[in-house]
Amino acid sequence: MSEFVSVAKVGSIPPGQSGAFPVGDRLVAVFHQDGDYFAIDDLCPHMGASLATGDVQDGVVTCPWHAWRFRLSDGIWCDNPKLGVKSYDVRISGDEIQVRLPDESE
């Protein structure tokens, strides 16, 4: 199992906001919503827009380019649940927000 990686300090992502961070070989969007943190792939699979810049309502982020919508909790595309982006475990360790990418074998 892979290790958690620190991406930001607690407080650096205000409530209701998000940010994109490099983790391993990918960009991960981290969202601070309703007191929790969620992490999904940052790039929309449709045309590559940053999901971290999308509007979030009711636990769903809308891609800023073409309005594809993804659930923050699991990355599932709201219009076709067979598709989506990867979601990642997030934890707080001390004053660090950390994300864990799965091993390639997982």
N, CA, C and O atoms as CSV, one atom per row, in Angstrom:
chain,resi,resn,atom,element,x,y,z
A,1,MET,N,N,0.848,-1.176,0.000
A,1,MET,CA,C,0.000,0.000,0.000
A,1,MET,C,C,0.893,1.239,0.000
A,1,MET,O,O,1.935,1.256,0.655
A,2,SER,N,N,0.492,2.257,-0.722
A,2,SER,CA,C,1.318,3.453,-0.846
A,2,SER,C,C,1.199,4.335,0.393
A,2,SER,O,O,0.323,4.149,1.238
A,3,GLU,N,N,2.095,5.285,0.468
A,3,GLU,CA,C,2.165,6.218,1.590
A,3,GLU,C,C,1.289,7.440,1.335
A,3,GLU,O,O,0.994,7.788,0.192
A,4,PHE,N,N,0.888,8.074,2.416
A,4,PHE,CA,C,0.219,9.369,2.302
A,4,PHE,C,C,1.275,10.426,1.998
A,4,PHE,O,O,2.399,10.354,2.495
A,5,VAL,N,N,0.906,11.412,1.175
A,5,VAL,CA,C,1.790,12.499,0.775
A,5,VAL,C,C,1.161,13.820,1.205
A,5,VAL,O,O,-0.016,14.062,0.936
A,6,SER,N,N,1.931,14.672,1.869
A,6,SER,CA,C,1.433,15.995,2.267
A,6,SER,C,C,1.295,16.875,1.032
A,6,SER,O,O,2.213,16.973,0.217
A,7,VAL,N,N,0.130,17.516,0.905
A,7,VAL,CA,C,-0.105,18.394,-0.241
A,7,VAL,C,C,-0.286,19.847,0.166
A,7,VAL,O,O,-0.021,20.748,-0.630
A,8,ALA,N,N,-0.734,20.089,1.394
A,8,ALA,CA,C,-0.984,21.461,1.836
A,8,ALA,C,C,-1.107,21.484,3.358
A,8,ALA,O,O,-1.250,20.443,3.999
A,9,LYS,N,N,-1.049,22.670,3.911
A,9,LYS,CA,C,-1.263,22.865,5.343
A,9,LYS,C,C,-2.755,23.045,5.608
A,9,LYS,O,O,-3.474,23.628,4.797
A,10,VAL,N,N,-3.204,22.545,6.737
A,10,VAL,CA,C,-4.576,22.793,7.167
A,10,VAL,C,C,-4.763,24.306,7.239
A,10,VAL,O,O,-3.921,25.010,7.796
A,11,GLY,N,N,-5.843,24.799,6.688
A,11,GLY,CA,C,-6.110,26.235,6.654
A,11,GLY,C,C,-5.733,26.887,5.339
A,11,GLY,O,O,-6.176,28.000,5.054
A,12,SER,N,N,-4.918,26.211,4.525
A,12,SER,CA,C,-4.518,26.806,3.248
A,12,SER,C,C,-5.594,26.654,2.165
A,12,SER,O,O,-5.574,27.365,1.160
A,13,ILE,N,N,-6.527,25.729,2.374
A,13,ILE,CA,C,-7.683,25.593,1.484
A,13,ILE,C,C,-8.899,26.017,2.309
A,13,ILE,O,O,-9.385,25.233,3.124
A,14,PRO,N,N,-9.396,27.234,2.115
A,14,PRO,CA,C,-10.534,27.695,2.907
A,14,PRO,C,C,-11.775,26.826,2.670
A,14,PRO,O,O,-11.897,26.197,1.619
A,15,PRO,N,N,-12.689,26.789,3.636
A,15,PRO,CA,C,-13.935,26.044,3.435
A,15,PRO,C,C,-14.639,26.494,2.154
A,15,PRO,O,O,-14.747,27.687,1.868
A,16,GLY,N,N,-15.113,25.512,1.395
A,16,GLY,CA,C,-15.793,25.806,0.144
A,16,GLY,C,C,-14.858,26.020,-1.035
A,16,GLY,O,O,-15.312,26.302,-2.144
A,17,GLN,N,N,-13.552,25.889,-0.805
A,17,GLN,CA,C,-12.566,26.115,-1.866
A,17,GLN,C,C,-11.843,24.811,-2.196
A,17,GLN,O,O,-12.094,23.770,-1.589
A,18,SER,N,N,-10.943,24.896,-3.170
A,18,SER,CA,C,-10.174,23.725,-3.589
A,18,SER,C,C,-8.839,24.172,-4.151
A,18,SER,O,O,-8.591,25.361,-4.348
A,19,GLY,N,N,-7.992,23.199,-4.403
A,19,GLY,CA,C,-6.697,23.460,-5.017
A,19,GLY,C,C,-6.211,22.220,-5.731
A,19,GLY,O,O,-6.627,21.105,-5.417
A,20,ALA,N,N,-5.324,22.418,-6.697
A,20,ALA,CA,C,-4.722,21.307,-7.428
A,20,ALA,C,C,-3.277,21.160,-6.983
A,20,ALA,O,O,-2.551,22.148,-6.868
A,21,PHE,N,N,-2.861,19.921,-6.732
A,21,PHE,CA,C,-1.532,19.642,-6.194
A,21,PHE,C,C,-0.910,18.459,-6.917
A,21,PHE,O,O,-1.604,17.492,-7.232
A,22,PRO,N,N,0.402,18.524,-7.186
A,22,PRO,CA,C,1.065,17.365,-7.768
A,22,PRO,C,C,1.256,16.281,-6.708
A,22,PRO,O,O,1.759,16.546,-5.617
A,23,VAL,N,N,0.854,15.077,-7.041
A,23,VAL,CA,C,1.069,13.914,-6.173
A,23,VAL,C,C,1.556,12.797,-7.081
A,23,VAL,O,O,0.823,12.319,-7.947
A,24,GLY,N,N,2.781,12.394,-6.876
A,24,GLY,CA,C,3.359,11.415,-7.791
A,24,GLY,C,C,3.416,12.001,-9.187
A,24,GLY,O,O,3.931,13.100,-9.390
A,25,ASP,N,N,2.879,11.255,-10.157
A,25,ASP,CA,C,2.918,11.698,-11.547
A,25,ASP,C,C,1.593,12.296,-12.023
A,25,ASP,O,O,1.336,12.363,-13.225
A,26,ARG,N,N,0.757,12.727,-11.083
A,26,ARG,CA,C,-0.545,13.278,-11.483
A,26,ARG,C,C,-0.880,14.527,-10.684
A,26,ARG,O,O,-0.250,14.823,-9.669
A,27,LEU,N,N,-1.889,15.255,-11.163
A,27,LEU,CA,C,-2.438,16.382,-10.416
A,27,LEU,C,C,-3.702,15.911,-9.716
A,27,LEU,O,O,-4.552,15.250,-10.312
A,28,VAL,N,N,-3.809,16.261,-8.451
A,28,VAL,CA,C,-4.958,15.866,-7.651
A,28,VAL,C,C,-5.664,17.131,-7.173
A,28,VAL,O,O,-5.029,18.055,-6.665
A,29,ALA,N,N,-6.976,17.160,-7.341
A,29,ALA,CA,C,-7.792,18.265,-6.845
A,29,ALA,C,C,-8.249,17.920,-5.432
A,29,ALA,O,O,-8.836,16.861,-5.208
A,30,VAL,N,N,-7.982,18.807,-4.486
A,30,VAL,CA,C,-8.396,18.610,-3.103
A,30,VAL,C,C,-9.448,19.668,-2.784
A,30,VAL,O,O,-9.215,20.864,-2.962
A,31,PHE,N,N,-10.597,19.218,-2.315
A,31,PHE,CA,C,-11.737,20.079,-2.015
A,31,PHE,C,C,-11.986,20.095,-0.516
A,31,PHE,O,O,-11.904,19.055,0.139
A,32,HIS,N,N,-12.289,21.263,0.030
A,32,HIS,CA,C,-12.632,21.419,1.448
A,32,HIS,C,C,-14.115,21.785,1.492
A,32,HIS,O,O,-14.492,22.937,1.276
A,33,GLN,N,N,-14.946,20.785,1.775
A,33,GLN,CA,C,-16.392,20.961,1.741
A,33,GLN,C,C,-17.031,20.453,3.016
A,33,GLN,O,O,-16.804,19.313,3.423
A,34,ASP,N,N,-17.834,21.301,3.648
A,34,ASP,CA,C,-18.609,20.914,4.831
A,34,ASP,C,C,-17.742,20.291,5.915
A,34,ASP,O,O,-18.153,19.334,6.571
A,35,GLY,N,N,-16.542,20.834,6.103
A,35,GLY,CA,C,-15.656,20.364,7.164
A,35,GLY,C,C,-14.815,19.147,6.811
A,35,GLY,O,O,-14.001,18.704,7.622
A,36,ASP,N,N,-14.997,18.597,5.612
A,36,ASP,CA,C,-14.236,17.428,5.182
A,36,ASP,C,C,-13.385,17.782,3.970
A,36,ASP,O,O,-13.627,18.780,3.290
A,37,TYR,N,N,-12.388,16.948,3.714
A,37,TYR,CA,C,-11.551,17.086,2.528
A,37,TYR,C,C,-11.788,15.899,1.615
A,37,TYR,O,O,-11.934,14.764,2.071
A,38,PHE,N,N,-11.824,16.178,0.313
A,38,PHE,CA,C,-12.016,15.151,-0.703
A,38,PHE,C,C,-10.935,15.333,-1.760
A,38,PHE,O,O,-10.520,16.458,-2.038
A,39,ALA,N,N,-10.477,14.231,-2.351
A,39,ALA,CA,C,-9.457,14.309,-3.391
A,39,ALA,C,C,-9.850,13.434,-4.576
A,39,ALA,O,O,-10.193,12.261,-4.424
A,40,ILE,N,N,-9.789,14.044,-5.767
A,40,ILE,CA,C,-10.048,13.324,-7.015
A,40,ILE,C,C,-9.009,13.782,-8.035
A,40,ILE,O,O,-8.321,14.780,-7.819
A,41,ASP,N,N,-8.895,13.051,-9.146
A,41,ASP,CA,C,-8.019,13.518,-10.220
A,41,ASP,C,C,-8.446,14.924,-10.613
A,41,ASP,O,O,-9.638,15.223,-10.685
A,42,ASP,N,N,-7.469,15.783,-10.867
A,42,ASP,CA,C,-7.783,17.166,-11.201
A,42,ASP,C,C,-8.271,17.329,-12.628
A,42,ASP,O,O,-9.085,18.214,-12.891
A,43,LEU,N,N,-7.810,16.515,-13.548
A,43,LEU,CA,C,-8.119,16.744,-14.950
A,43,LEU,C,C,-9.383,16.015,-15.385
A,43,LEU,O,O,-9.514,14.801,-15.225
A,44,CYS,N,N,-10.308,16.791,-15.940
A,44,CYS,CA,C,-11.541,16.207,-16.475
A,44,CYS,C,C,-11.188,15.295,-17.647
A,44,CYS,O,O,-10.407,15.690,-18.513
A,45,PRO,N,N,-11.743,14.087,-17.693
A,45,PRO,CA,C,-11.399,13.150,-18.764
A,45,PRO,C,C,-11.928,13.576,-20.136
A,45,PRO,O,O,-11.506,13.024,-21.152
A,46,HIS,N,N,-12.830,14.534,-20.181
A,46,HIS,CA,C,-13.402,14.964,-21.458
A,46,HIS,C,C,-12.399,15.776,-22.276
A,46,HIS,O,O,-12.061,15.398,-23.397
A,47,MET,N,N,-11.920,16.898,-21.715
A,47,MET,CA,C,-11.007,17.776,-22.456
A,47,MET,C,C,-9.841,18.270,-21.606
A,47,MET,O,O,-9.060,19.103,-22.067
A,48,GLY,N,N,-9.705,17.777,-20.374
A,48,GLY,CA,C,-8.541,18.097,-19.563
A,48,GLY,C,C,-8.618,19.361,-18.734
A,48,GLY,O,O,-7.587,19.832,-18.253
A,49,ALA,N,N,-9.785,19.923,-18.548
A,49,ALA,CA,C,-9.922,21.113,-17.698
A,49,ALA,C,C,-9.628,20.751,-16.243
A,49,ALA,O,O,-9.802,19.603,-15.833
A,50,SER,N,N,-9.187,21.730,-15.477
A,50,SER,CA,C,-8.915,21.520,-14.055
A,50,SER,C,C,-10.226,21.493,-13.275
A,50,SER,O,O,-10.962,22.479,-13.237
A,51,LEU,N,N,-10.505,20.349,-12.656
A,51,LEU,CA,C,-11.717,20.243,-11.838
A,51,LEU,C,C,-11.614,21.079,-10.573
A,51,LEU,O,O,-12.634,21.465,-10.003
A,52,ALA,N,N,-10.388,21.364,-10.125
A,52,ALA,CA,C,-10.213,22.191,-8.925
A,52,ALA,C,C,-10.771,23.598,-9.126
A,52,ALA,O,O,-11.065,24.293,-8.153
A,53,THR,N,N,-10.917,24.018,-10.374
A,53,THR,CA,C,-11.464,25.354,-10.650
A,53,THR,C,C,-12.964,25.324,-10.899
A,53,THR,O,O,-13.568,26.361,-11.173
A,54,GLY,N,N,-13.574,24.140,-10.806
A,54,GLY,CA,C,-15.002,24.005,-11.053
A,54,GLY,C,C,-15.850,24.437,-9.871
A,54,GLY,O,O,-15.366,24.555,-8.746
A,55,ASP,N,N,-17.110,24.669,-10.146
A,55,ASP,CA,C,-18.091,25.033,-9.120
A,55,ASP,C,C,-18.540,23.772,-8.388
A,55,ASP,O,O,-18.774,22.735,-9.008
A,56,VAL,N,N,-18.658,23.872,-7.058
A,56,VAL,CA,C,-19.093,22.733,-6.245
A,56,VAL,C,C,-20.434,23.049,-5.594
A,56,VAL,O,O,-20.607,24.092,-4.965
A,57,GLN,N,N,-21.368,22.135,-5.758
A,57,GLN,CA,C,-22.664,22.227,-5.092
A,57,GLN,C,C,-23.113,20.829,-4.704
A,57,GLN,O,O,-23.063,19.896,-5.505
A,58,ASP,N,N,-23.550,20.705,-3.463
A,58,ASP,CA,C,-24.097,19.432,-2.967
A,58,ASP,C,C,-23.172,18.246,-3.212
A,58,ASP,O,O,-23.626,17.169,-3.597
A,59,GLY,N,N,-21.871,18.446,-2.990
A,59,GLY,CA,C,-20.915,17.356,-3.107
A,59,GLY,C,C,-20.562,16.963,-4.522
A,59,GLY,O,O,-20.014,15.885,-4.749
A,60,VAL,N,N,-20.873,17.834,-5.488
A,60,VAL,CA,C,-20.601,17.556,-6.898
A,60,VAL,C,C,-19.840,18.735,-7.489
A,60,VAL,O,O,-20.237,19.888,-7.319
A,61,VAL,N,N,-18.732,18.437,-8.193
A,61,VAL,CA,C,-17.974,19.482,-8.877
A,61,VAL,C,C,-18.360,19.461,-10.355
A,61,VAL,O,O,-18.473,18.399,-10.968
A,62,THR,N,N,-18.560,20.660,-10.913
A,62,THR,CA,C,-18.900,20.802,-12.319
A,62,THR,C,C,-17.682,21.319,-13.071
A,62,THR,O,O,-17.117,22.353,-12.716
A,63,CYS,N,N,-17.284,20.599,-14.104
A,63,CYS,CA,C,-16.146,21.010,-14.926
A,63,CYS,C,C,-16.420,22.402,-15.498
A,63,CYS,O,O,-17.509,22.653,-16.014
A,64,PRO,N,N,-15.434,23.317,-15.411
A,64,PRO,CA,C,-15.656,24.679,-15.876
A,64,PRO,C,C,-15.754,24.813,-17.398
A,64,PRO,O,O,-16.221,25.844,-17.881
A,65,TRP,N,N,-15.335,23.817,-18.159
A,65,TRP,CA,C,-15.375,23.937,-19.613
A,65,TRP,C,C,-16.671,23.433,-20.228
A,65,TRP,O,O,-17.285,24.144,-21.023
A,66,HIS,N,N,-17.101,22.226,-19.883
A,66,HIS,CA,C,-18.251,21.632,-20.571
A,66,HIS,C,C,-19.284,21.028,-19.622
A,66,HIS,O,O,-20.142,20.247,-20.036
A,67,ALA,N,N,-19.192,21.399,-18.347
A,67,ALA,CA,C,-20.220,21.072,-17.343
A,67,ALA,C,C,-20.372,19.585,-17.034
A,67,ALA,O,O,-21.441,19.155,-16.600
A,68,TRP,N,N,-19.321,18.793,-17.251
A,68,TRP,CA,C,-19.371,17.417,-16.762
A,68,TRP,C,C,-19.332,17.488,-15.239
A,68,TRP,O,O,-18.588,18.290,-14.675
A,69,ARG,N,N,-20.121,16.662,-14.576
A,69,ARG,CA,C,-20.251,16.721,-13.117
A,69,ARG,C,C,-19.757,15.425,-12.474
A,69,ARG,O,O,-20.108,14.325,-12.901
A,70,PHE,N,N,-18.923,15.588,-11.424
A,70,PHE,CA,C,-18.324,14.447,-10.734
A,70,PHE,C,C,-18.561,14.551,-9.238
A,70,PHE,O,O,-18.420,15.624,-8.652
A,71,ARG,N,N,-18.922,13.428,-8.621
A,71,ARG,CA,C,-19.100,13.399,-7.163
A,71,ARG,C,C,-17.743,13.479,-6.488
A,71,ARG,O,O,-16.807,12.779,-6.873
A,72,LEU,N,N,-17.640,14.332,-5.483
A,72,LEU,CA,C,-16.385,14.456,-4.738
A,72,LEU,C,C,-16.086,13.198,-3.946
A,72,LEU,O,O,-14.918,12.854,-3.768
A,73,SER,N,N,-17.094,12.509,-3.471
A,73,SER,CA,C,-16.904,11.359,-2.591
A,73,SER,C,C,-16.246,10.173,-3.279
A,73,SER,O,O,-15.502,9.425,-2.643
A,74,ASP,N,N,-16.511,9.988,-4.584
A,74,ASP,CA,C,-15.970,8.807,-5.257
A,74,ASP,C,C,-15.533,9.051,-6.703
A,74,ASP,O,O,-15.078,8.118,-7.365
A,75,GLY,N,N,-15.660,10.280,-7.208
A,75,GLY,CA,C,-15.221,10.614,-8.554
A,75,GLY,C,C,-16.151,10.176,-9.676
A,75,GLY,O,O,-15.838,10.380,-10.848
A,76,ILE,N,N,-17.292,9.577,-9.336
A,76,ILE,CA,C,-18.215,9.072,-10.365
A,76,ILE,C,C,-18.834,10.232,-11.146
A,76,ILE,O,O,-19.226,11.246,-10.571
A,77,TRP,N,N,-18.912,10.062,-12.463
A,77,TRP,CA,C,-19.540,11.038,-13.347
A,77,TRP,C,C,-21.047,10.943,-13.133
A,77,TRP,O,O,-21.625,9.866,-13.285
A,78,CYS,N,N,-21.676,12.032,-12.789
A,78,CYS,CA,C,-23.100,12.027,-12.425
A,78,CYS,C,C,-24.018,11.641,-13.580
A,78,CYS,O,O,-25.119,11.142,-13.345
A,79,ASP,N,N,-23.589,11.861,-14.820
A,79,ASP,CA,C,-24.444,11.569,-15.972
A,79,ASP,C,C,-24.255,10.163,-16.535
A,79,ASP,O,O,-25.031,9.727,-17.385
A,80,ASN,N,N,-23.240,9.460,-16.073
A,80,ASN,CA,C,-23.022,8.073,-16.483
A,80,ASN,C,C,-22.193,7.396,-15.401
A,80,ASN,O,O,-20.966,7.490,-15.420
A,81,PRO,N,N,-22.836,6.720,-14.463
A,81,PRO,CA,C,-22.118,6.155,-13.315
A,81,PRO,C,C,-21.099,5.073,-13.654
A,81,PRO,O,O,-20.394,4.598,-12.763
A,82,LYS,N,N,-21.005,4.671,-14.921
A,82,LYS,CA,C,-19.975,3.709,-15.311
A,82,LYS,C,C,-18.632,4.384,-15.548
A,82,LYS,O,O,-17.617,3.704,-15.698
A,83,LEU,N,N,-18.615,5.716,-15.584
A,83,LEU,CA,C,-17.398,6.478,-15.848
A,83,LEU,C,C,-17.096,7.404,-14.677
A,83,LEU,O,O,-17.936,7.620,-13.804
A,84,GLY,N,N,-15.884,7.944,-14.674
A,84,GLY,CA,C,-15.530,8.904,-13.638
A,84,GLY,C,C,-14.043,9.156,-13.605
A,84,GLY,O,O,-13.301,8.745,-14.496
A,85,VAL,N,N,-13.622,9.842,-12.557
A,85,VAL,CA,C,-12.209,10.075,-12.294
A,85,VAL,C,C,-11.864,9.346,-11.007
A,85,VAL,O,O,-12.749,8.999,-10.225
A,86,LYS,N,N,-10.587,9.117,-10.794
A,86,LYS,CA,C,-10.171,8.419,-9.578
A,86,LYS,C,C,-10.356,9.319,-8.364
A,86,LYS,O,O,-10.184,10.536,-8.435
A,87,SER,N,N,-10.709,8.697,-7.262
A,87,SER,CA,C,-10.784,9.407,-5.984
A,87,SER,C,C,-9.718,8.817,-5.064
A,87,SER,O,O,-9.277,7.683,-5.250
A,88,TYR,N,N,-9.315,9.604,-4.071
A,88,TYR,CA,C,-8.195,9.217,-3.222
A,88,TYR,C,C,-8.507,9.444,-1.758
A,88,TYR,O,O,-9.304,10.312,-1.403
A,89,ASP,N,N,-7.866,8.648,-0.912
A,89,ASP,CA,C,-7.987,8.819,0.525
A,89,ASP,C,C,-7.319,10.129,0.926
A,89,ASP,O,O,-6.264,10.491,0.404
A,90,VAL,N,N,-7.952,10.833,1.862
A,90,VAL,CA,C,-7.401,12.071,2.412
A,90,VAL,C,C,-7.408,11.938,3.928
A,90,VAL,O,O,-8.346,11.394,4.512
A,91,ARG,N,N,-6.355,12.439,4.555
A,91,ARG,CA,C,-6.322,12.475,6.016
A,91,ARG,C,C,-5.621,13.754,6.454
A,91,ARG,O,O,-4.895,14.391,5.691
A,92,ILE,N,N,-5.867,14.102,7.709
A,92,ILE,CA,C,-5.164,15.208,8.351
A,92,ILE,C,C,-4.173,14.592,9.317
A,92,ILE,O,O,-4.547,13.779,10.162
A,93,SER,N,N,-2.919,14.974,9.197
A,93,SER,CA,C,-1.874,14.504,10.092
A,93,SER,C,C,-1.167,15.741,10.639
A,93,SER,O,O,-0.427,16.416,9.923
A,94,GLY,N,N,-1.407,16.027,11.920
A,94,GLY,CA,C,-0.880,17.262,12.495
A,94,GLY,C,C,-1.520,18.440,11.800
A,94,GLY,O,O,-2.739,18.603,11.845
A,95,ASP,N,N,-0.708,19.269,11.154
A,95,ASP,CA,C,-1.259,20.407,10.413
A,95,ASP,C,C,-1.141,20.216,8.907
A,95,ASP,O,O,-1.170,21.187,8.151
A,96,GLU,N,N,-1.009,18.969,8.469
A,96,GLU,CA,C,-0.844,18.650,7.050
A,96,GLU,C,C,-2.085,17.961,6.490
A,96,GLU,O,O,-2.666,17.083,7.128
A,97,ILE,N,N,-2.484,18.376,5.278
A,97,ILE,CA,C,-3.496,17.655,4.503
A,97,ILE,C,C,-2.725,16.657,3.652
A,97,ILE,O,O,-1.832,17.038,2.895
A,98,GLN,N,N,-3.068,15.393,3.774
A,98,GLN,CA,C,-2.337,14.354,3.058
A,98,GLN,C,C,-3.268,13.534,2.178
A,98,GLN,O,O,-4.423,13.286,2.524
A,99,VAL,N,N,-2.734,13.116,1.022
A,99,VAL,CA,C,-3.456,12.318,0.046
A,99,VAL,C,C,-2.662,11.046,-0.208
A,99,VAL,O,O,-1.431,11.059,-0.232
A,100,ARG,N,N,-3.387,9.945,-0.396
A,100,ARG,CA,C,-2.737,8.664,-0.702
A,100,ARG,C,C,-3.217,8.163,-2.045
A,100,ARG,O,O,-4.408,7.932,-2.255
A,101,LEU,N,N,-2.263,7.997,-2.956
A,101,LEU,CA,C,-2.552,7.351,-4.232
A,101,LEU,C,C,-2.371,5.856,-4.042
A,101,LEU,O,O,-1.481,5.432,-3.306
A,102,PRO,N,N,-3.193,5.057,-4.687
A,102,PRO,CA,C,-2.994,3.608,-4.561
A,102,PRO,C,C,-1.743,3.177,-5.306
A,102,PRO,O,O,-1.308,3.832,-6.253
A,103,ASP,N,N,-1.170,2.059,-4.861
A,103,ASP,CA,C,-0.073,1.454,-5.610
A,103,ASP,C,C,-0.598,1.081,-6.981
A,103,ASP,O,O,-1.798,0.868,-7.152
A,104,GLU,N,N,0.284,0.999,-7.952
A,104,GLU,CA,C,-0.116,0.631,-9.306
A,104,GLU,C,C,-0.786,-0.743,-9.337
A,104,GLU,O,O,-1.606,-1.010,-10.214
A,105,SER,N,N,-0.441,-1.619,-8.381
A,105,SER,CA,C,-0.990,-2.968,-8.355
A,105,SER,C,C,-2.401,-3.012,-7.758
A,105,SER,O,O,-3.090,-4.026,-7.874
A,106,GLU,N,N,-2.834,-1.918,-7.122
A,106,GLU,CA,C,-4.170,-1.918,-6.484
A,106,GLU,C,C,-5.254,-1.649,-7.481
A,106,GLU,O,O,-6.430,-1.614,-7.120
